[in-house]
Amino acid sequence: MTNDVHARSRLIPKGERTRVRIIDAARLICELGAAGTTLDDVGCDEAMAVLHIYVDLAAAGQDPAERYPGVAAHFAACGACAEDFAGLLMAAASD
């Protein structure tokens, strides 16, 4: 299997390769959002504001992502907040 990036890099001068990498990175950021987040990501503050409700819904067997898709998107992108959610969900499940 040939790696297209390496094949292209041999055909493009070094300065141009850097420019191409920067453009590719910018395109990826635009597609995925900054730091891999999406435009639906509500951020840490809003996710933490509804975390208790999100945990209660999940513990009750409901899909909290239906009600709070922005929070679900945030948990997918933010490991710290996702860990908080997982810890609280485990605590709620042990009650």
C-alpha positions, 0 to 999 in steps of 0.5 A, spaced: 500 500 500 502 506 497 502 512 502 499 518 498 503 523 502 509 520 501 508 519 494 506 527 493 512 529 498 517 526 493 514 530 487 513 537 491 519 541 493 520 542 501 517 549 502 511 547 498 510 541 502 510 545 508 505 549 505 501 543 503 501 541 510 499 547 513 493 547 508 491 540 510 491 542 517 487 548 516 482 544 512 482 538 518 481 544 523 475 547 519 472 540 518 472 538 525 473 544 529 478 546 533 481 541 537 477 536 534 471 539 537 464 540 533 460 546 532 455 543 536 460 542 542 457 546 548 464 547 552 466 545 559 461 550 563 455 548 559 456 541 560 458 541 567 451 545 568 447 540 566 451 534 568 447 532 574 441 531 569 445 528 564 447 522 569 440 521 571 437 520 564 443 515 563 442 512 569 435 511 568 436 508 561 434 513 557 439 516 552 441 523 554 444 525 548 437 526 544 436 531 549 443 534 550 446 533 543 451 538 545 453 535 551 454 529 548 459 532 543 463 535 548 464 529 552 466 526 545 471 531 545 473 533 552 476 527 556 476 530 563 469 532 562 467 525 559 471 522 565 467 526 570 461 523 567 463 516 567 465 517 574 458 520 576 454 515 572 458 509 576 457 512 582 449 513 580 449 506 578 452 503 585 446 506 589 
